[in-house]
Every structure is written in C-alpha cells, then in structure tokens.
C-alpha cells in the first residue's frame, strides 16, 4: 500500500497475550505510517465469563472492546478523513459502530479465519463434558455474531477459496473476494548452498490451540507415512511459546 502512495494509519489493540513493546519496533514501515496502539487485558476472567452467559454478547469478542480504546479510535476518526478502513479479523469488529458513527469511509473486513468454525472443532475434541458444553455454547453465540457482522461491511476478503465458500454458505450477502496471504519475495531470497533437501516445516504460534492440535494430528496420523519415503527427510517446527513436548520430540526424532 505504501508503494502505491497511500497514506496509512494503523490502530492496534496490544493484548497481554501478544504484547509487543512499541518502543522496540524497528520496522522501517512504521516510519512511514501513523501508528496508534492501545494496551488491553483480554485474558479470560471467570467472573466475566459467568456474567456473559446471561447477556446476548459473544464472550470471545466482547473481551476486546474497551471504552477508552473506543474513545481513542473516535478521536483518530474525527481528526482524519479516511477513504477505506480495514478491520483485521473478527476481534476488532466490536469497534465497527464507532467507525460507522464517526467516518464515511468504506469499511472492509479481512477474515483471518472462520472463527466460529474453529471453536466448533475445538469443542468436538474436548473430552471433559462440562467444558465441551461451554465451548459449544461459545461457538453457537460466536456464529450468530460473526454471521450478523459480516453483512455490515462494504467488502469482505477471505484468506482462501475454501474460506470464501464457507462464508457464502453461512449467509454472506456483501461483496466477497479471496485475498490470500502475500509475501514480498524480494525480502526472502534463498541461498541454495545453505538449504537441505528434502525438508518440511510448520510455522505458527504454538500457544493457539488449533495450531497445537493440528500439529499433534499431523505427527500422529501423517508423519509416520511421510517419513518412510526418505531416510533423509527432515521436519522443522517453529513458533512462539513452543510446548515442551514438541521440543523434546524434536530433539529425539528430528
């Protein structure tokens, strides 16, 4: 976007779980944009979760809304005139009303996941019945919220064709296109002399349950068959907050 000559303002919720020290950001991109950050504790609270049951809100997303953050966003919107405002993922959508009330910009939703589908799959794999029932409750409420909010945008970008089809099935009536993950390959030039072959890798935050469960499934169900194809095959795992069991497996096996 910067290369196209656009003026960019980024407003970011800085959560405890994924906290970034803003003063330690050295990416040159941040020198070319207006950047605003708001620190917010979004950790699950027992009392908050209990009281939420008696409301009509999705606890998955309501934890990301804060009145002070909304006030900061409102000030930014009043001081600047925007053409397009893009929402990165479902968890910032609670601020959509603030944007609509204070800006005439076109609003775009970038769907990082089909969030309720993720929680439905988590619920199906939960063996402890009370917890499984609560996760199913969260997934149902999240589905209602996600479906309703999707049609409040001028444009929706799905991350894959599979996600686009899923979004269509649960009732998206707004403009919908696939906008896949993009990389600038000029920044990722490989050196053939430093590569090993054949190799596979998994890259993802390992404190996110779907990533952890997906990797466990791959190692149990798929890897044994793949490993038989070549004695030289190597599988690399990388990601923040790596669980100990994966570290020990890596040391012993790969």
Beta strands, then each sheet from edge to edge (+ up, - down):
strand 1: 9-15
strand 2: 34-40
strand 3: 84-88
strand 4: 106-111
strand 5: 155-158
strand 6: 175-178
strand 7: 199-203
strand 8: 234-238
sheet 1: 1+ 2+
sheet 2: 3+ 4+ 5+ 6+
sheet 3: 7+ 8+
end
